[in-house]
Amino acid sequence: MINRFLLFICAAVVITGCSGDPLDVDISDIDLDIPFERFEQKMFAAGSPQEMKKINDELLASGGELYEYYVWDMLHAGDVHDDSIGIYLYYFVSDSMMRMVVDDINAIFGDFKLQQEQILDAFKHFKYHFPDKQVPEKIITYNSAFNYGVVSTDKYIGIGLEMYLGTENRIIQKIGFPQFMKAKMSKDYMLVDVCHSWMISNVMGEDQGETFLSSAIYYGKLRYAVDAMLPDLEDHYKIRYTAEEYDWALASEYDIWQFLVDMNYIYSTDAKVKLRYFEEAPTTVDMEGSPGRIGQFIGWQIVKQYMEKNPDVTLQQLLDETNEGKILKAYKPLENDES
């Protein structure tokens, strides 16, 4: 089953390294090789519908279900098995705007070597914490026509590189995304989205929580897993905040928690409450100056404190823990004047 994501995660935590940080683990002995394939480069090299049909057949053999999903759901170009698919796809690669997009992709990502190294490093951390879990068999890049950042199947990860061209990109400036979304359309957020997508599709599944607390802990586990997979990445990227948004959340954590308690939201089953505090938005309702998804931030802090106070708990054990009260019991947000 395919999981759509413009946004972020993967992996874990437990053994304390020499630095005292349980996420500072030794992955030097983990041998991992994941092939990468640049579909956008192959597609936009087509010189005719006939050549495009041949490339389509090659990419179908290479990308399987993910490629079918890409053509049908992202490009809306029809069935990859259709006799006319070469014509439909050639319309796409011949479009002047799409050719500009691919030119910008090549200018920003070039040979993609740095990103490959970063993604491989992330999955080595994933393998450290989840030795029995499958890693991607292949990672594919493409131009999704501004539809999806990252999607995962049970075998492949697909990355729409045009979603990470940067806020100042000439095309991103003109498209109709809200400004708070454009602010995150940077390559700095791509790693998080890759990990996020794989974790949800192949490890954790979607959030099924019925209460605010259950959703908070679900997202807290997810963000903690991202932290484990990307321990050297700045924290604000791991939750898809800007540095300013993350600083606001940290400084306001105690007040946020007290507000949630005072409003009796912690055990609320109101769908509107979950929508306000966990879904993408420019800000969180009733919290002036806040970023969106503040419930995810609080969940992350709850889980981090639980793991700090239970250093023998592995990441897999954390994900398997269903006693929400046990996890919540460890949480004590610092008051604003506490250091």
Secondary structure by P-SEA (a helix, b strand, c coil): cccccccccccccccccccccccccccccbbbbbbbbcaaaaaaacccaaaaaaaaaaaaaacaaaaaaaaccccccccccccaaaaaaaaaaacaaaaaaaaaaaaacccaaaaaaaaaaaaaaaaaaccccccccbbbbbcccccccccccccbbbbcccccccccccccccccccaaaaaaccccaaaaaaaaaaaaaccccccccccaaaaaaaaaaaaaaaaaacccccccccccccaaaaaaaaaaaaaaaaaaaaacccccccaaaaaaccccccccccccccccaaaaaaaaaaaaaaaaacccccaaaaaaccaaaaaaaabbbbccccc
